[in-house]
C-alpha cells in the first residue's frame, strides 16, 4: 500500500493490506542494498541458494525451495537473509548500516544532522 503523506489518500493498494502483521521484514530492503553493494548479490537471480536442514522453514513451501534475490524478497525467506548476513560478517554489515545511516542523515534536509553539518556527533567532516 502506498499512501500520500500529505493527504492520506491511498495511491496504490495490492494484496491484503488490511490484516495487521508484525514488522518482521523491515530490514530486508536495507539488506538487499547492502548485499548488492558488497557484490554478494549479483542480480535478481544470482546467487541461487538452497535450503538446508535446520534452516527456518515455517514460511511455507517457498522457503524449502532454492531461492534467489527475487524470490527471497517476494517470499520473505528468513534463511536467505541469514546467509547474506553471515557472508558479509558482523564488521562489514555494521559498517554498511552505519554508513547508510550517516548518508541518510546528511542528505535528508529535515534532519538535524543536515542543519548541524560537521558539528553533529559521529558524522565525518564535509
C-alpha positions, 0 to 999 in steps of 0.5 A, a space after each residue: 500500500 502506498 499512501 500520500 503523506 500529505 493527504 492520506 489518500 491511498 495511491 496504490 493498494 495490492 494484496 491484503 493490506 488490511 490484516 495487521 502483521 508484525 514488522 518482521 521484514 523491515 530490514 530486508 530492503 536495507 539488506 538487499 542494498 547492502 548485499 548488492 553493494 558488497 557484490 554478494 548479490 549479483 542480480 535478481 537471480 544470482 546467487 541461487 541458494 538452497 535450503 538446508 536442514 535446520 534452516 527456518 522453514 515455517 514460511 511455507 513451501 517457498 522457503 524449502 525451495 532454492 531461492 534467489 534475490 527475487 524470490 527471497 524478497 517476494 517470499 520473505 525467506 528468513 534463511 536467505 537473509 541469514 546467509 547474506 548476513 553471515 557472508 558479509 560478517 558482523 564488521 562489514 554489515 555494521 559498517 554498511 548500516 552505519 554508513 547508510 545511516 550517516 548518508 541518510 542523515 546528511 542528505 535528508 534536509 529535515 534532519 538535524 544532522 543536515 542543519 548541524 553539518 560537521 558539528 553533529 556527533 559521529 558524522 565525518 567532516 564535509 
